[in-house]
């Protein structure tokens, strides 16, 4: 499901105030994520799973690359910047590992899951989930 974590919102606000351009990269469908973002007042750029649009009609076919596991890295390179690694990546699941590993600063949301254990082992930042 889609979860809005207050600690992540606080970090986003801090980074935005420091002039950092924020992108949300989600393995959920972009239409659903955008709707949730509007509901919670989040106005960042978004990459999510995208359906192809043909003749003004949303189809069941999905665009490639898809922002799922390694596809998050492919989407970052295609839609954000192919040459520059992200400054910060925050995630709460091991499905975000490929994108986390590209970042200068890696941040895991501690939900008591495998990603939190990996983050502790590797010395990454941990946010209380």
RARAGI-V740420 format. One record per residue. PSI is psi in whole degrees, 0 to 359 (999 if undefined). OMEGA is omega in whole degrees, -180 to 180 (999 if undefined). Layout:
PSI:OMEGA ; PSI:OMEGA
This chain:
175:178 ; 124:-179 ; 134:175 ; 114:-177 ; 119:-178 ; 322:-180 ; 326:178 ; 320:177 ; 319:178 ; 317:178 ; 317:178 ; 316:179 ; 315:179 ; 311:-178 ; 318:178 ; 316:179 ; 335:179 ; 4:176 ; 14:179 ; 129:177 ; 123:-174 ; 133:174 ; 139:171 ; 125:179 ; 114:-173 ; 143:175 ; 2:176 ; 164:-178 ; 135:-175 ; 322:-180 ; 317:180 ; 315:-178 ; 316:179 ; 319:178 ; 315:178 ; 320:179 ; 315:179 ; 317:-179 ; 320:-177 ; 6:177 ; 30:180 ; 121:-175 ; 56:180 ; 169:174 ; 152:-173 ; 137:166 ; 121:177 ; 182:175 ; 130:-175 ; 132:173 ; 148:175 ; 144:177 ; 125:179 ; 124:-179 ; 40:177 ; 9:-178 ; 131:176 ; 125:-178 ; 174:176 ; 350:179 ; 139:-178 ; 144:177 ; 152:174 ; 148:-4 ; 158:176 ; 139:-178 ; 61:-179 ; 124:180 ; 243:-179 ; 336:178 ; 337:176 ; 321:178 ; 316:178 ; 319:179 ; 319:178 ; 315:-179 ; 323:-178 ; 315:-171 ; 339:-176 ; 291:-178 ; 118:-178 ; 341:-173 ; 335:-172 ; 131:176 ; 151:177 ; 148:177 ; 309:-176 ; 137:169 ; 133:178 ; 133:177 ; 165:-180 ; 12:-176 ; 153:178 ; 343:176 ; 343:178 ; 359:-177 ; 312:-178 ; 319:179 ; 318:177 ; 317:-176 ; 345:178 ; 343:-171 ; 152:172 ; 318:179 ; 122:-177 ; 129:-177 ; 126:176 ; 142:173 ; 123:-175 ; 102:175 ; 15:-179 ; 23:-177 ; 188:-177 ; 324:180 ; 319:178 ; 319:178 ; 318:178 ; 317:-180 ; 317:178 ; 315:-179 ; 323:-176 ; 357:178 ; 27:178 ; 165:175 ; 145:176 ; 131:173 ; 139:175 ; 131:-178 ; 999:999
